[in-house]
Amino acid sequence: MQIHQAREVADVLPDILVAAERIANTVTLGMHGRRKSGPGEDFWQYRPYTYGEPANRIDWRRSASQEELQIREREWEAAHTVWLWPDMTGSMGYRSHLSDTAKRDRALVLTLSLAMVLTRSGERVGLLGAMPARADRKAAEAIADMLGAMKDPTALPVGAAPKRFTDVVVFSDFLDTVDDVNAGIARLSALGARGHLIQINDPIEESFPFTGRVQFSEAESGLKLTAGRAEVYRAAYQARLAERRDRLQAFCRKMGWTFAIHHTDRSISEALMALYTRLTDDGTSDALPSEQISGAL
């Protein structure tokens, strides 16, 4: 990330945290939390002693201030870990006149609001390859701080090693070569992680409404292309876009991952709820085709 781009990210993060908090508050968690009493290390709750229970489970200090004996219960460590990664490379800074937010900012809002929702329901979240997973309410702020200090982000973090039975969620436009993206998926999948790719697109990237003489500029390399009649490229562009998505989706299915599309002019709350539901289904439901997912995301 260039210096001015890093500054842009740092500048918008406070507002994005506020937006993420507001969006997270709109999502009804229901009864999806996994936390319950059982063997573990963390304190869960106090409850009255029941006749016949082992005496070593009694919290004598707590009981001394109560009218009855108290049992100190520990939390069953069933909370699972979700690793998040927002792509903040140059292409994600794009925003057209058809949307009021850049792809990068939407990825950040989704990342932080998802972190808030998950930790509130007892799950652990971390920044893939950059920050250890944690379950406290400050996890989203810690992720924001880490992202704000990041100088050289990548579409997929190199060297990340999530453990088995954890989830990986990547927010990106996935404009790297399909082979490179699939190679990253294969490496993470081989470690036993279950993954979810959320492709974030500006609406203009779908419709390609350009006509007449248009100069196109590649955000990261600076490469420029001038089209005398841009409209003649529309059909070929849309066919290429569909072909790329088909390849990504097919490889995700092969690896047991899911693939979804989110447009920056669509509801963030709907996207967050759909993704949260997918993450908490314990892998019991099959991944929906991207055509159906995109309606929700």
C-alpha positions in Angstrom: 0.0 0.0 0.0 1.4 3.4 -0.9 1.9 5.9 1.9 -1.1 8.1 0.9 -3.3 5.0 0.7 -2.3 3.9 4.2 -3.1 7.4 5.5 -6.5 7.2 3.8 -7.3 4.0 5.6 -6.1 5.3 9.0 -8.2 8.5 8.5 -11.5 6.7 7.7 -11.1 3.9 10.3 -12.7 5.9 13.2 -15.8 6.6 11.1 -15.9 3.0 9.9 -15.8 1.7 13.5 -18.8 3.8 14.3 -20.6 2.6 11.2 -19.7 -1.0 12.0 -21.1 -0.6 15.6 -24.3 0.8 14.2 -24.7 -2.1 11.7 -23.8 -4.8 14.2 -26.5 -3.4 16.6 -29.1 -3.9 13.9 -28.4 -7.6 13.6 -30.5 -9.8 15.8 -28.4 -12.6 17.1 -31.2 -14.9 18.3 -30.1 -18.1 20.0 -27.1 -18.8 17.8 -24.5 -18.4 20.6 -22.5 -21.5 21.4 -21.4 -20.6 24.9 -22.7 -23.0 27.6 -21.6 -24.5 30.9 -19.0 -27.3 30.8 -15.3 -28.2 31.1 -13.0 -25.3 30.3 -10.8 -22.6 31.8 -12.8 -19.5 31.7 -15.4 -18.4 34.3 -19.0 -18.8 33.1 -21.4 -18.1 36.0 -22.2 -18.9 39.7 -25.2 -21.1 40.6 -26.6 -22.7 43.8 -25.0 -26.0 44.9 -27.1 -29.1 44.3 -27.0 -32.0 46.8 -24.6 -34.7 45.7 -22.2 -32.5 43.7 -18.5 -32.8 44.5 -17.4 -30.5 47.3 -14.4 -29.3 45.3 -16.7 -27.5 42.9 -18.0 -25.2 45.7 -16.6 -21.6 45.6 -16.2 -21.1 49.4 -15.3 -17.4 49.2 -18.5 -16.7 47.1 -20.6 -18.9 49.3 -19.5 -17.0 52.5 -21.3 -13.9 51.2 -24.4 -15.8 50.2 -27.3 -17.6 51.9 -26.5 -20.9 50.2 -23.5 -22.7 48.7 -22.4 -21.5 45.3 -20.9 -23.5 42.4 -18.4 -21.7 40.1 -19.1 -23.0 36.6 -16.7 -22.8 33.8 -17.4 -22.1 30.1 -17.5 -25.0 27.7 -15.0 -24.2 25.1 -17.2 -24.6 22.1 -16.7 -21.2 20.6 -15.1 -21.6 17.3 -12.6 -19.3 15.7 -13.2 -17.1 12.6 -10.3 -15.5 10.8 -11.1 -12.3 8.9 -9.2 -10.6 6.1 -10.2 -7.4 4.1 -8.3 -6.9 0.9 -6.9 -3.3 1.0 -4.8 -3.4 -2.1 -5.1 -0.6 -4.7 -8.0 -1.9 -6.7 -10.2 -2.0 -3.6 -10.1 1.8 -3.4 -12.3 2.2 -6.4 -15.7 3.9 -6.2 -17.9 4.9 -9.1 -20.7 7.4 -9.3 -23.2 4.5 -8.9 -22.1 3.9 -5.3 -21.5 6.1 -2.2 -18.7 4.0 -0.8 -15.4 2.5 -2.0 -15.0 -1.3 -2.1 -12.2 -1.0 0.5 -14.4 0.9 2.9 -17.2 -1.6 2.5 -14.8 -4.5 3.1 -13.6 -2.8 6.3 -17.2 -2.1 7.6 -18.1 -5.8 6.9 -15.0 -7.0 8.6 -15.4 -5.0 11.8 -19.2 -5.4 12.1 -18.8 -9.1 11.6 -16.1 -9.2 14.3 -18.5 -7.4 16.7 -21.4 -9.7 16.0 -19.3 -12.8 16.4 -17.6 -11.8 19.6 -21.0 -10.8 21.1 -22.2 -14.3 20.5 -19.1 -15.8 22.2 -17.0 -16.6 19.1 -13.3 -15.8 18.7 -12.1 -13.6 15.9 -8.7 -12.7 14.6 -7.0 -11.0 11.6 -5.7 -13.8 9.4 -2.0 -14.1 9.7 -1.7 -10.8 11.6 -3.5 -10.9 14.9 -4.3 -13.8 17.3 -8.0 -14.7 17.8 -9.8 -13.3 20.8 -13.3 -13.2 22.1 -13.6 -10.0 24.0 -15.6 -6.9 22.9 -12.5 -5.0 22.0 -11.5 -7.4 19.2 -12.9 -5.2 16.5 -11.0 -2.2 17.7 -7.8 -4.3 17.9 -8.4 -5.4 14.3 -9.0 -1.8 13.2 -5.7 -0.7 14.9 -3.8 -3.5 13.1 -5.3 -2.6 9.7 -4.6 1.1 10.2 -0.9 0.3 10.8 -0.5 -2.1 7.9 1.9 -0.8 5.3 1.9 -3.5 2.6 -1.4 -5.4 2.5 -2.0 -8.3 0.2 -5.2 -9.7 -1.4 -4.6 -12.9 0.6 -2.1 -13.0 3.5 1.0 -15.0 2.7 2.1 -17.4 5.4 -1.2 -17.4 7.4 -1.7 -20.8 9.0 -5.2 -21.1 10.5 -5.8 -24.3 12.5 -8.2 -27.1 11.5 -12.0 -26.5 12.0 -11.7 -22.8 11.9 -13.3 -20.4 9.4 -11.7 -18.0 7.1 -13.6 -15.0 5.6 -12.0 -13.0 2.9 -13.5 -9.7 1.5 -12.0 -8.8 -1.8 -12.7 -8.0 -5.4 -10.5 -11.0 -6.4 -8.9 -9.3 -9.3 -5.7 -11.2 -9.0 -5.3 -14.0 -11.5 -7.8 -16.9 -10.9 -4.9 -19.3 -10.6 -3.3 -17.2 -7.8 -6.5 -16.9 -5.9 -7.2 -20.6 -6.2 -3.7 -21.4 -5.1 -4.3 -19.4 -1.9 -7.6 -21.2 -1.3 -5.9 -24.6 -1.8 -3.1 -23.7 0.7 -5.6 -22.6 3.4 -7.9 -25.5 2.7 -5.1 -28.0 3.1 -4.6 -26.7 6.6 -8.2 -27.8 7.4 -9.8 -24.4 7.5 -13.3 -23.8 6.0 -13.4 -20.6 4.0 -15.8 -18.1 2.6 -15.0 -15.7 -0.2 -17.0 -12.5 -0.4 -16.4 -10.8 -3.7 -17.1 -7.0 -3.4 -17.9 -5.2 -6.6 -18.9 -1.7 -7.4 -22.2 -1.8 -9.4 -20.5 -0.2 -12.4 -18.2 -3.3 -12.6 -21.3 -5.4 -13.4 -23.1 -3.2 -15.8 -20.1 -1.7 -17.7 -22.3 1.3 -19.0 -19.4 3.1 -20.7 -19.9 4.5 -24.2 -17.8 6.5 -26.6 -14.2 7.4 -25.9 -13.2 6.2 -22.4 -9.8 5.9 -20.8 -9.5 3.0 -18.4 -6.7 3.0 -15.7 -5.5 0.0 -13.7 -5.4 1.1 -10.0 -2.2 -0.8 -8.9 0.0 -0.7 -12.0 -1.1 2.6 -13.5 -1.6 0.9 -16.9 -4.0 2.9 -19.1 -6.1 1.8 -22.0 -8.1 4.2 -24.2 -11.2 2.8 -26.0 -12.6 4.7 -28.9 -16.0 3.0 -28.6 -16.2 1.5 -25.1 -19.6 0.0 -25.7 -18.2 -2.6 -28.1 -16.3 -4.2 -25.3 -19.3 -4.6 -23.0 -20.4 -8.2 -24.0 -16.8 -9.5 -24.0 -16.1 -7.9 -20.6 -19.3 -9.3 -19.0 -18.5 -12.8 -20.4 -15.0 -12.6 -19.0 -16.3 -11.5 -15.6 -18.8 -14.4 -15.6 -16.1 -16.9 -16.6 -13.8 -15.7 -13.7 -16.6 -16.1 -11.2 -17.5 -19.5 -12.5 -13.9 -20.7 -12.0 -13.7 -19.2 -8.5 -17.0 -20.7 -7.5 -16.2 -24.1 -8.9 -12.9 -24.3 -7.1 -14.5 -23.1 -3.8 -17.0 -25.9 -4.1 -14.2 -28.4 -4.8 -12.4 -27.2 -1.6 -15.6 -27.2 0.5 -15.6 -23.4 0.6 -18.3 -20.9 -0.3 -18.4 -18.0 -2.7 -20.7 -14.9 -2.6 -21.0 -11.6 -4.3 -21.8 -8.3 -2.5 -22.3 -5.0 -4.3 -21.4 -1.7 -2.7 -24.9 -0.3 -3.4 -26.6 -3.1 -1.5 -27.6 -3.4 2.2 -24.7 -4.0 4.6 -27.1 -5.4 7.3 -28.5 -8.0 4.9 -25.0 -9.1 3.9 -23.9 -9.3 7.5 -26.9 -11.4 8.6 -26.5 -13.8 5.6 -22.8 -14.3 6.4 -23.3 -14.7 10.1 -26.0 -17.3 9.5 -23.6 -19.2 7.2 -20.8 -19.1 9.8 -23.0 -20.4 12.6 -24.6 -23.3 10.6 -21.8 -25.6 11.7 -21.3 -26.7 8.1 -24.5 -28.7 8.0 -26.0 -26.8 5.1 -24.7 -26.9 1.5 -23.3 -23.8 0.0 -25.7 -22.0 -2.2 -24.9 -21.1 -5.8 -23.5 -17.6 -6.1 -26.6 -16.5 -8.1 -28.8 -17.2 -5.0 -26.2 -15.9 -2.5 -25.9 -12.6 -4.4 -29.6 -11.9 -3.8 -28.9 -11.9 0.0 -25.4 -10.4 -0.1 
